[in-house]
Amino acid sequence: MAKMHSGGRGSSGSTRPLLSEVPEWSEQDKEKVEQLICELYDDGKSAATIGTILRDQHAVPNVRLLLNKRVAGVLVDNDRIPKYPDEMMNLMRKALRLVDHLEQNRKDLHNRRQLELTESKIRRSARYHIGTGRLSADWRYKRDQIRLIVD
């Protein structure tokens, strides 16, 4: 969904090597990795940040190869479900930054347009998550209450 409002032709960059089993040099203890994930989440880290920390500091190149589930799946299994999905929270933080900027720069039309596009993505994402049951059916995005939602 990130490229919906851009004129880009695709994404370039490196791709992860194709692996079908956990490398020998990596961490092999499943219980220890699950415990690390729960501890990092309790410290306030997001699922993407947890994956990066596990890769860089604890020699776990791919959580899914080791545990057969994603970081978010481990969190759900251990009853640590965040109130809002990470991608929605990131979009709401972006919208909050844009609102703060527009309070100081009222004539910045380009960023006003970006705020409208970001809010559109938030509403579209909310519709999806309401359909899947991650959000309550009566949840609505309100610009004036976004400061209460974002940590």
N, C-alpha and C positions, 0 to 999 in steps of 0.2 A: 504494500500500500504506500510505501514511502515515495515512490516515483510517480504517483498518480498525477500530480500537478506540475510536473517538470517536462521540459522538452528534451530530456536526455534520450540517448539511443541504447543504453544498456549500462552495465556496470563492469568495470575492469578491475583486476586485482588478482591476487594469488588464490589458489584453491587448496584445500587441505588434502594431503595425500590419502589415497584410497587404502584403508586398512580394514581387515575383517576380524582381527583379533588384537588383544591388548599387547603392546610391545613388552619384551622381557624386562627392560630397564625401568618400567613404570611401576607405580604403586599398585599392588595387587589385592590389598585387604579391603574388601567391600564394606565391612562394618565401620572401619576407620574412616573411609571416604564419606559414608553417609553421616557419620557423626560430625565430620568436618563441615559438611554442607549445612547441617542444622545449626552448628555453632556460628558459622559465618552469617547465616540468615538472621540469627538472634542478635548479631552485632549490627544489623541494619543494612546488609549488602543485598543487592539485587541478584537475580539468577545469572545474568550475564557476567556480573562482576565476580560472582562465586566461581563460575567456570574459568575465568581468567586467572584468578588467584590459585585455583587448583592446578592449572596448567603451569604457571610460572613458579610457584613456590613449593608445590607438593608432588610434582612429577606425575600428574594425571593428565595425559594428553587429550583424552576423550572420555567423558563420564558415561556416555551412552554405550561405548564398547565394554566398559567395565561392569556397569550396573544394569544394562539393558533398559534403561529409562533415562530421561532427561533430568536436569537439575530440578526443574519445576515439578516433575513427577515424584522425585524423592521428597520434596517439600510437602506435596499433597499427601503422600503416604504417611508422613510424620505429623500430620495435622498442623502444618504451618502455612496455611493458605493466605496469601496477601489479599487485602480487601479489594484492590484494583490490580488488573494485569499490568505487567511492567511496561508494555508498549503504550498503554493508555496513560500511565503515570508520566512517562517521558513526554508524550504529546501535551499533557496538561502543564508540565513544567515549562515546556517551550511556549505555550500560550501565555503563561504567567509572565515570562520574560518579555514577551511582545507587548502585553498589556502595560507592564511597568515602563517599557520604552516609549509607548504611545502616550502615556501620561506626561512625559517630559517633552515629547516631540509630536505635537498634535497634527502637524501638517505632513508627516511622513506617510505618504500614500502607499508606497511600496510595502512597508511593514504592516499597514492596515490590511492590505490585501493578503499578506502572508498570515495574519491573524485569522482572517476569515477562512482561508484554506485549512489552517491547522484546526480550527474549531469544527470544520466540516469533517476532517479525518477523525476527530474525537467522537463526533456523533455517529459516524459510520461504524467505527470500532465499537461504540457502545451498543449499537443495534445488534452487531454480531454477538457480543458477549451477553447481552440480554437473552438472545435466542439460545445460547449454549448453557445458560444458567449461571454464569459467573457473576453477573450483576442482577440486582432485583429489577422486576418489571417496571417499577415506577421511577427508576433513576433517570434524571435529566441533567444535562450539562447547563450550568448557569455561570456566566462570566463573573458575576459579582461574588459568587461563593467559591471560586476556584482556590482562593488562598487558604480556605479551611480544609480542602481536600489534599493539597500538595503539602508534603512534610517540610 
